[in-house]
Amino acid sequence: MKPFVVVGCTVFAFASHSSAAQEQQQVDKIWLQSQRSASVQNSWYPQAIEVLEGEITEFDAKRITIRFAKDGKENSFSAARVLWIEPGNVSEKQAAAMAQFEQREFDKALLALLDSLKERPPIWRQQWLSMMAAQSAWRSGRSAIALELVGQLDRRPLPAMVLALLPVAWKSRQVPAETIKSALARLEDPSPAVRLVAASWLLSSGSRAEATQALKGLSRDNERPAIARLAEAVLWRTIPPPDVASLMTRLEERVDALPMVVQVGPTVSLIERLDSAGESEAAKRLQLSLEITPPHPHPDLP
C-alpha cells in the first residue's frame, strides 16, 4: 500500500456515527481517492484523498453522483474511487446500528442493521448496511446468514466500497464446524461472491483443496473482474513460506493495482504471509501503513 495525504481536510479520520454527530450533519460526506495520472501510477508518491460534501443522488458499481452543498451543482466520479461515506440525514436507528458495527459489537450490530433496513434507505445505503450485516453475521457465528445476505447482494453489481466489506477470511483462523458446513453447502453456489466467501473460510479447514480449486476458478472469471482479483488475493494464503520473499514485490504491486478501498483485506493477507516467511520488517511496514493511514474502517484492522 502506498501512503496518502488528504486534500481539503487537515486530519483524515472517519467520524463515528453517534446520534449527536448525525444531528449536526445534514449532508453526505464522501472520502474520495484522487485520480492519479499514468506517470505516477506506479511511483511511490502519496495518494491524495479528497473529502467532498453534498447529497449523493446516485451511487452504483460504476459511478457516484454528488450534488455539492456549496453550489448545488452535480458531478459524477468513478465509484471505485469512493473510500468511505459518512451519510447525512441518517435516522437514529441507522446511526446506532452503524456505530455498533464500527465498535465491533457484532451480535448487536447484526440485529440492528437488519432492523434499520426496514426504513428503506437509498439503494446504495441498503447494500452497504446489508454487507455490514453479512460481516456481523459471520463474526458472530451466524455463517449461514452471512452467505445468504451475500447471495442476495450479488444479484446486482455492487460499488467497490461495498465489496470491500465482503466477509472474506483474509487471515488464517480456526473455523467452527457450523461455518465449515455452511461453506461447503454453498461452495458451488451460482453467486461468485458467495463462492469467494465460502472458499476463503474453507482454506483453514480440511476442505482446503476444494477451496483452492474454487478460488482458482474464480480468479479466471473474466465476467467478474472485481471478484477475480479478490479471489487471486485470497489465494496468497496458500503460498508456501519459502516462496514469499521472491514474490513480495509482485504481490505488493498487485495490491497497489487494486482500488484503494479494497486494499485492506489483501494487505492483511500479505502481512500474514510475510510473517510466516520470517519477513518481519516488511510485514511491520505494511502493518504500520494500515494502522496509521487506513483507507477506510474495516473489521480486520486493529
N, C-alpha and C positions, 0 to 999 in steps of 0.2 A: 504494500500500500504506500502511495505517495503522501507526503504531508500536504496540508492545505491551509489556506487563510480565508478570512471572512471579509466579504465586501458589504458595506452598508451596515455594519454592526461591530461593536468593539469586543464583544465577548460571544463566543459560539457556545451556546448552552441551550438544551431543549427544556422548555418550561414544563413543570408538572401540570396535570390537568385538574387542579383544585377548583372548587366552585368559586372561590374568591377571584382567581385569575380569570375564569371564564366570564364573570360578571363585568370585568373591565375590558374584555376583548370582544368586539363585535365583528371583526374582520378575520379572514383566514390569514395565517402567517405561514409562508412557504419557504423552506430551505431548498435552494436550487444549486446544483453543481454547475459552475460556469462552463461555457463551451470552450474547448481548447483547440487551438489551431494544429494542423497536422505537423507543423515544425517542432512543436513541443510535446507532442503526444507521448513520446517515449523518453522524454528527458526528466531528470529529477528536479522538476520545478514544483513549487507548492500549487496545489489545485485550489482555485478560488471557490468560495461559497457565496452566493447571493441570498439575501433574505428579503423576500417580497411580501407586501401586504395588499389585500384586496378580497374579492369574492371569487371563489372557484366556480366557474359556470359550466365547466366540462373537465372531466379527468378520466381517461381510459388508458388502454395499453399503449396508445400511440402519442397522445398529446394531453397537455393540461392547458386550459384556457383560463386566464385570470382577468377580472375587471378590477383595475387598480383603484385603490381607495383615494389616491391623491388627485386623480383627474377623471376617473370614470371610464377611461379608455381600456379596451380589451387587447390582449396579446396572447399568443399561443407559444408553447415551448414543448420540446420533446419530453415525453413522460419519463424517459429513462434518466433525466436529469434531476428528478424530484427525490430529495433525500428524506424529508420529513415534513409533516404538516401539523401545525397547531391550529385546529379548526376553531373558527369563531361561531357564535350563536349556538353553542352546544348545550343541550339540556343537562340538568344536574345529574340525571341518571347516566347519561353517556360519559360525562366528565368523571364521575365516580368509578365507572367500570374501567375506563382507560387508566385512571390513577392506580387502581388495584393491579392492573396488568403491569404497569411500569414499576410498581413496588414488589412485583413477583409474588403476589398473593393469588396464586393461580386457581386454587379451589374457589375462592370468592369471585375472582375475575371471570371465570367461565360462565357462571350463572348470571352475573351482572351484564356481561357483554351480550349474551343471548337475549336477555330481557330488554336490553337497550335497543335491539333491532326491531322490536315491536313498534317503536316510534317512527319507523320508516324514514330514516335519514337519507340523504342523497346516495345514489347507487355506489359511488366510489367509496363513501364512508361505510356503507353496508359491507362492501368487500373487505375493507380494512379491519373493521370490527370483527367480522367473521373469521378472518385469518388470525387475529389476536385470540379469538375463542378457540381456534384449532390448536394454536400453540399452548394455550392454557389447558386444554383437554389432555394433550399429550403429556405435559409436565405435571399434571395432577393424576396421572394413571388412568385416563379415560381414552385410550388409544383408538378404540373403535369410533368414538365420537369425532376424534380429530380427523381420521381418514374420511369419514362421511362428510364433514364440513369441507375438506379439501376437494373431494369429488364434486360437491355442489358448486364450489367456486370455480372449478376448472371448466365449467360448461361455457364460459366466455373468457376472452383474453383479459389478462389482469395487468395493471401497472407494475413496473419493477418494484416500486415501494411495497406493494402487497406481496409479490413473490418473495421478497427478501425475508418475510416472516413465515414462510412455509416451515412447518415443524419437522425440518430435516435434522437428523442426528449428525452434526458436524464433528463430534468428538466420540471416541470410543467410550462406552459406558455399559454397565450391566443392564441387560434388557429383561424386564419382567416376563414371566410366561404368558400372561394375558396379552402383552404387547406383541410378542412373537406370534401368537395365534392370530391376532387381528391383522398383522402384516402379511403373514402367509396367505390369509384368505383374500387379500387384495393385491397380491404381487403380480397378477395378470389382469388387473383392472383395465377397463377401456381408457381411463384417465391417465395420461402420462405423469401428471403431478402426483397422483395417488401412488403410482408405481415408484416414482422417485422417493417419496417419503417412506413408503413401506420398505423398499430396498435399503435405504440408509439405516433404518432401525435394525435390519437383519444382518448387517455387516458384523455386528458384535454377538452373533448367535451361531448356533450350529448350522444355520442355513446360509452361511457366508458365500458359498459357491453360487447358489441360486441368486442371491442378492447381487453379486458381482456380475453375473451374466445379464441380469435385468438392467443394471446400470450401464453396462457396455452398449446394450441395445439402445437405451435412451440417449446416450452420448452421440449416437449416429443419426438421431432423428432430425432430419433437415426441415421437417414441417414445424417443429417446435424448438427453434434455436435457443431460446432462453432456458428451457428445461434441459436441453442437451448440454449447455455449458455448465449448469449446476450439477448435472449427473457426472460430468467429467471431473469436477472439483471434488465430489463425494468419493470418487474412485481413488483420489490421492490417499485416502485412508488405507488402501491396500498396497501401497508402495513399500517394499522391504526397506528397513532402516539403512542397510549399506548403500542403497541406490539414491537416497535422498539428497546427499550433498552434491552429487553430479547433476541432479535435476533442479536444484534450488533456483538458479537464475531463471530457467524457463518457466517454472511454476509461478514465480513472482511476476513474471511478465504476463502470464495467463490471468493472474488476479487483477493486475492493473488494466487489462483489456476489458474487464467487466465494467458495467455501470457502477459507479462508486457505491450506490445504495445496496447492491447485492454483494459487496466485497467482504462483509463481516464474516459470514459463515465460511467461505473458502479460506479466508485468512486464519480463522480458528483451526481449521483442519491442517493447514500448513504449519502452524505453530506446533501442533501436537506431533506431526511427523518430524519436524526439526528436533524437538525434544527427544523423541525416541531414537534419533540418529546421533545424539550427543552434540548437536549443533546448538548449544545453549545460547551463545551470543547472538546468533541470527534469530533464534526464537524470541529472545528478550527484546530485540529491536522491533520485531513485528508486534509483540505484546504491548510494548510501550506506545506504538503508533495507534493501537486500538484504544488504550486507556486514556491517552492524552487528547487525541483528536478523533473520537468515534464518528463515523459517517452518519450514524443515527442510533437511537436506543435499540438494543437487541438483547434478548434474554441470555445469550451466550457471553455477553460482555460482563466483566467483573462488577 
